[in-house]
Amino acid sequence: MAGAPGHVPVLLHEVLHWLAPKDGGVYVDATLGLGGHSRAILEASAPGGRVIGFEWDSQAATIARENLAEFADRIQIVPASYVGLQDELARLQISGIDGLVADLGVSSLQLDAGERGFSFMVDAPLDMRMDKSRQLDATGLLAAVSETQLADLLYYYGEERQARRIARHLVQAREVEAIVGTKQLARLVAMAVPRKYHPHRVHVATKTFQALRIAVNGELENIETLLRTAPAALKPGGRMAVIAFHSLEDRLVKQAIEQDVMLQALYKKPLEATEEETRKNPRARSAKMRVAERRYS
Ligand SMILES: C[S@@+](CC[C@H](N)C(=O)[O-])C[C@H]1O[C@@H](n2cnc3c(N)ncnc32)[C@H](O)[C@@H]1O
């Protein structure tokens, strides 16, 4: 399977099937990561297809550049947020694209690199910024929010039913000692939630980590901007494939496709990974892909 070392692209066959990259086509990879999906699109659209790949994590962008070196004349890596899609396409004098893929969420690089602070599996400073130039990291956020703000954030971004309990405990704990580490946070969340409410399959702090990551990176606002700007960037008949990893993301994608008069959904229920893919790549377990086409009129 095509893919960059260290990160297996999810739903790759499905992305290729629905985008059907062609020679001479212009494609946007809104979330380049390590370049797995881009590589496959470049291969499928050889010899003349182009990819514009956005990646705001400079570490990932550097690795993607190395991974895709053989396609250097056909890929343009934009080391910035995809929220600048419209401006970037105008700058490159591209008036319409044939397809766009957005593989939302965290890359294996970010999760596995313990020092980035995304995971409670490794003890590290609580950072969680994908784009290191953003001002506020998770430590700063946890120090700055009020108890109510924190509870709301955990409830809405983490869909955490124990949000109030956790917020109260974290605010009390930070009076004693600043919350600065991944394991420290995971321990505090475990202490805040009575044992009987601990989930069986996942760590009790999973939703808290998701909520903080979404808040630190402004993820939902960014996705909303992408969903607002991408349809106009597509040529008539051009397609966008968006892969979501949790219900908040998928809801935004579903609503945007339903409500945008420029778009036509290509199927109703989101596509999910096959059992075989999930076995080989556990990250694919929660992936849901929706594809829409820009209408001709
Ligand atoms: C799941 S990974 C993509 C993996 C990629 N499809 C591959 O096969 O290697 C998501 C990537 O999107 C990037 N990302 C998330 N939000 C972004 C944004 N607003 N602008 C640019 N990149 C973003 C993350 O830094 C991360 O590297």
Residues whose N, C-alpha, C, O or C-beta is under 5 A from the ligand:
A	BS01	LIG	H7 P9 A30 T31 L32 G33 L34 G35 G36 H37 F54 E55 W56 D57 A60 A80 S81 Y82 D103 L104 G105 V106 S107 M130 N222
